[in-house]
């Protein structure tokens, strides 16, 4: 986790201080939402949703794309949406 955070913090600093753009492919949606200005969610090779993390990271998208029920909350430190998956769709507990 420390190395991942170190790399993402470096990219954020380069963007902020040097104006450099970074394109990332992340499967960690919470990190993607925290460090990205724009997100794209793909489903079966097609763009399902694109926009800001607030626009893309929704319970509906997580259900359709990843097949999970999830709660979305906003990180009190930075206001970014974060997801907490709690159930696979189509399964009962």
N, C-alpha and C positions, 0 to 999 in steps of 0.2 A: 504494500500500500504506500509506503514512504516513497518508493521510486516513481510510482504513478503520479502521486501528488507533486513530487519535485518536477517532473516533466511538464505536467499541466500548468503549474505555477510559472515555469520558465516560458512556456508558450504564451501565457496570459501577459507576462511582463514584456515579451518581445512585441506583442500586439499593441499594448498600451504605450510603451515608451518608444518603440522604433517604427510603429505603424505597419508592422509586418502582418500579413494574412496567413493563417494556418488552416489547412483543410484536414480534418481528422475523421477517422472511422473509429467510433467507440461503441462497444456493446454494453458498456456500463452507462445506463441511461441517466443515472443521477449525476455522474461526472460530466456527461455530455450537456445536461441542462445547466450545470453550474458554470462551465467554462465556455459555452458557445453563445454567440449572439444569434445565430440561426441554426435550426435543426431540420433534418429531413428524415422521416420515417419511411422505410421501404417495406413493402409487403408483396411477396412473390415477384420480386424484381421490378416492381413499379412504385412510383412515389405515391404514398398514402397520404402524407401530410407534410407541409413545409411551412416554416415560419419561425417566430421566436420560440424559445422554450415554453413560454406560457401558452402559446397557441398550439404547440405540437403535443406537449406532455399532458394528455388527458386520459381519464379512465376509459373513455370510449376507444381511443387509439390503442391503449394497452390491451384491451380486450380483443379488438379486431386483429391487431398485428401479432401480438405475443400470446394470445389465448389465456390471459390471466385477469382476474379481478384484482384491482389495486386501489388503495387510497392515495390521493394526491394531497400533499401539504406543502406549504411554503417554508423554506428554511429561514428561521428567524435571524440568522446571521447575514444573509444576502438576498432574501426574498425569492430565490430561485425555486421553481417547482421541483419536488422530489417525490418519488413513488415508493410505495410499500406494498408489494404484491402479497396477497393473502390466500388466494385460491385459484386453482386451475378452472377454467370454464369447462362446463360439461361434466364436472365431477362433484360429488357431494362429500362432505366431511365424514 
